Amino acid sequence: MLSTDEPTAVSVTSEFAFELRVCQWAERAWEPTDESTVLVARQLGTKYRRWDTVIIECDPDGLRERAEFGAEAFDSDLLHVLQHAPSDWTYYRDALPDPGYPWRYVRESIHEAADRDALDTRKRSNRIEIRRKRPYPDWLRRVVAIENKPDLTASAARNLVPQLERDIALSLADEVWVATAATDERVEPILLADLPAAAGVLTVDPESGTAEALWQPRSLSVDDPGTRILDRPDDDHSAARFEYVEQDWKRERRLALAERAYERGWRAYADTMRPDCRHFQLRADETGAYPYCAAKECVPTAAECRGACPSYEPEPPVWRSMGWPLDGGPGKEIKRLLARRRRRQRPGLSE
């Protein structure tokens, strides 16, 4: 349940709590480069890299058209089918470009798309023909990646530099930022760190939920081939290992990333926690709503909020029978509340 009865000011003591503050600020105050609609997600990326916060800038009309396909994300294989599906019945091998992998996997994606009511299929002369139900929209404009480091010590800055250099070289995101907690010092320590000049710097006040851009990032060349740095030795004598990635690969990964952001958003943390614990609450302040553990008096992480927690106590059975017929207890309502708030950011989705 959403609790506002007790004092709500909570110090941010973990990177997870700071991450939620950054997501809340981005959803509320991020200013896109044009008249774009903003989606915010957390802990997304590729198998090579995962970002703490991801901001997706979307074409407003395209985003509403995307809602016609439902809230569930499409992976890269399904996107391959949807983006090339013809308007008239066509044998699927004639309609789709060669995927670069066996056609049997394409057939699996075709059947999955049909099951999700995103594609029409029929079999004629023992051949599968496909026809699109509606065009898949061009809804993605830009991807902004933020690495969250609330306490940027000297060692944390050193460890962060190679990650940022890889992000900039690959240029999968349009912009790369580092977000850290604001201090009372005249010059923020992050400005003294030896970070790549192409990365932006954002200082966040977790208590007020505000942020300030201290250093603007450089726009990266997302439409050009990228460089994936495989290994960068610490010494000055050994050569780095790298490989080039094509524009098509980057385009596919960016759209698949946007699809996952569309489905998950940043409020999915309750799926990996135990909101069915009697101590689990949602608390609200001027920055937004966030999870709170009444037993530990803190914003818990997913590693802390689990069944093995010594303070974990299941909800009393009477709490779970308050609705009709049996809607579950406060834990179920918390998940429904977060899902409703997530859907409000996706225009066109029905409640």
N, C-alpha and C positions, 0 to 999 in steps of 0.2 A: 504494500500500500504506500501511497505517497504521504510522507509525514512532514508536517510543518509546525507541529505543536511545540517542539523543543527548539532550543537554539540551534541554528543550522550551520554556523560558521565552522568549517572543518579545515584544518591545515592539510596541505598537500604533502604527504610524506612518502609517496612512491611515484615511480615513473608512470604507472597505470593511472593514478589519480590525476597527474599532470596531463597525461594524454587525453583524458576525458575533458579537461578544461580547454585544451587546444581545439578539440573537435567541436565543443559547444561554441567557442568563439568563432571558429571558421564558419559554422553553419549560420551564425547570427550576423557576422560582420565582414566576412570575406567579400572584397570588391573585385569582381572579374574584370577582364580587360574590355569586355563589351557587354551587351545586354544578355548575359547568359544566366541560366539557372544553375545553382550550386548544389551538388551532392557531396556529402562528406562520409568517409569510411575510415576504418582503422585496421591495422595489421593485414595489409594486402600487398601483393607483389608477385614475383615469379619464383621459380625454384632457385634462382641465383641470388635474389634480393627481396627482402620484405621491408616495407616502409611502415612507420608508426601511424602516420596520418596521410590520407590521400584525399585530395579535393578534385572533384570532377566538375568541370565547367561544361554545361550542356546547352544545346540549342533548345529554347523553350518549346517550340512547336514539335521538334523531333522528340523531345522527352515525353510529351503528351502522347505522341504516336507510339512510342516505345511501350507505354502502359497497356496498349491493346494486346500486347503479347504476354501480359501477366507479370507478376512480381518475381518469379523465379528466374535465375540467371541462365544464360546460354553459354556453354563452353565453346572453345574455338572450333570444334568439329561441327556443332550445331550451327554456329555462325556461318561456317563455310556453305552449309546447305541453304540457310535462310537468305543470305545475301545474293545467291545466284539462282534462286528458285525462279522459274519462268512464270509468266502470266497465263500461258496456255499449257495444256497437257503435253509433256515432253518426256521421253525416256531419260532417266536420271543421268546416265553417262553422257548423253548428248547435251544436257542442260548445265552440268556442273564441270568446272575445270578439273584437271587431274589433281587430286589432293596430295600426291606424293607419298601416299600410304595405301594399303590394300582397300579395294572398293567394298569389301564386306563390312568394314568399319563405317563407310559412308552409308550403307544400307541400314546399319543399326541407328545412325543418327537420323536418317529419314523417318524410320518408324518411331523414334522418340519424339521428333518434331510433330509427327501426326498425332501421337498420343497426347501431346500438349496443345493440340488444336492450333498449331502454328503453320500447318502445311496440309494440303490435300494430296492423297495418294490413291492410286488404283493400279490394278494389274491387268495388262492386255497382252495377249500372245505370250504369256509367261514372262513379261517384262514389266518392271515397276516404273510407272510414270508419275510425275509429280507436278504440282501446280501450287503457286503461292496463294495464300488466303488474302494477304495484304503485303505491301512492300515493307521490308525492314528499313527503318528510317536511319538517316545520317544524323545522329543525335549527339555524338561526342565532339567537343571542340578542343578542350585542353585538359591535361593531367598535371596536377601540382603535387609533388611529393614533399613531405615534411618529416624530418628526423627529430624526435623529441629527446632532449637531454636537459632535464630540469637543473641538475647540478653538474655543470660543465667544468670538471676539474682538468688539470693539465694532462693527466693520463687519459681521461675520457676524450679530450680534444685530439690527442695523438691517435687514438684508436678510430676516431671518427673520420679523419682526413682520408684514409684509403677508401672508405665506403663512399664518401662524397665524390672522390676522383673517379671511381667506377661508375657512379650514377651519371656524372657529367660526360664521361667518355661514351657511354652507351646511349645517352640522350633518349631514353624511353619516355621520360616525363618532360613536359615543356619547361618546368621550373623545379629547382631543388632548393629547399630551405632547411635551416637548422633552427629549432625553437628551444629556448632555454628560459629559466625563471629569471625575472628581473631582479636586480639587486639595488641597494641604495648607494652604490659607488658612483663616482662622477663619470667614470668611463667603464662601461660594462665589460667584464672579463672576457666575454666571448669575442669582442672586437680585437683583443690582443692575441687571440689564438691564431695559429697559422692555417686558416681554413682557405680552401680554393676561392678565388675571387668571383667565380661564376655562381657560387652558392649564396642564397640570401640568408639574412640573419633576422630572427624574430625574437623579441623579448616579451614574455607573457607574465602578467601579474595574476597568479592563480586565485588570489582572494577576491579581486574585483572582476575577473574574467575578461580583462582587456589585454590588448597586445599592441606592440609598436614595431614597425619595420625599421631596423637600424641600418640594414644594408640590402639594397635591391639586387635580386639575382639577374643573371643573364638568361635571356630566352635561348633554349637549346634547339638544335636543328633536328627536330623529330622526323622530318620528311627526308632526311639524308641517311645514308648508311651509318651505323654506329660501330663502336669498338668495344668489345667485351674484354676487359683485362682479366686474364686467367691467373697470372702470378706476377707479383712485383717484389723482387728480392730486396732485402734490407740493405745489402751492401751496394757500393757504387760501381761494382765491376760486372756483376751478372746482368744479363739482358732480361727484360720483362717478356712474358708470354702473353699474347693476345690473339683475338680472332675478330674478323669483321662480321657484322650481322646486316642483313638486307632490310630495305625499307618495308617489304611485305611482312617480314617477321615482326618488325616493330609495330606495324599497323595492326596486325592480328592480336598481338599481345596487349596493346593499348585498349582495344575494344573489349577483349576478354576481361581485362582488369576493370574496365568501366562497368561491364555486366555484373561482375561480382560485387562491386561497390553499390550498384543499383539494388541488388538483392539484400545485402547484409547491412549496409550503412554502418554506423558506429555504435548503435545501441544494442547490439547482439551479445553484449557481455553476459547478460543473464542466462544465456544458453550454456555457458561454461561455469556458472556459479550455482549456488544452492538457494534460490529465492524461496524455497519451501521451508527454510529454517525460520524459526520464530524470531530470531534476532535480525533477520535481513530486512532492510527498509530501503525505500527511495526517499531521499531528502532533497529539498529544493532551497536554493538561494538565488541571488541575482544572476548567477552564472548559468543556472539551469538545474536539472535534476540529476542525481548521481546515487550510486549504491552506498549503503552505509550499514556497518555492523554495530548493533547496539551493545553487543557483548564486549567487543574489543575497542569500541568507540573510535573507529577509523573507517576510511574508505578501503575495503578489502580488495586484494588482488584475486585472480582466479585460482592461484596456487594456495591461497589462504582459505578462500570460501569454497570448501568441498566437504564431502561427507566424513572425511577423516579428521576434520577440525575438532579439537577437544571441546569447543564451545557449541558445536552443532547440536541443535535440538529440533526434531521434526515438528511441524505445525500440529497442534492438537487436532484430532479428528473433527471436533465440533466446528473448527474454523473452516473446514473444507465442505461443510454442508449448509453454508449460509445462503447459497443461491439455489435456484430451481431450474432443472432437476438436481444436478450436482455440478456446480460451476467450478469447484475447487476453492482453495483458500486464497490468502493474500499473495502467495507465490505465483499462482496462475494469473491473478489479476495484474500483477506487476509485469509479467510477460506480455499480456494483452495490451496494457497501457503503452509499453515501449514499442510494440508492433504498430499500434495506432499512430504514435508520434512519428515512427519511421515512414509509414505510408503517406502521411501528410506532406512529406517532402517530395513525393513522387506524384505529380498532378496527373489525373486521369485514372488512377487506381481506385477501385471502389473500396469503401470501408468494410 
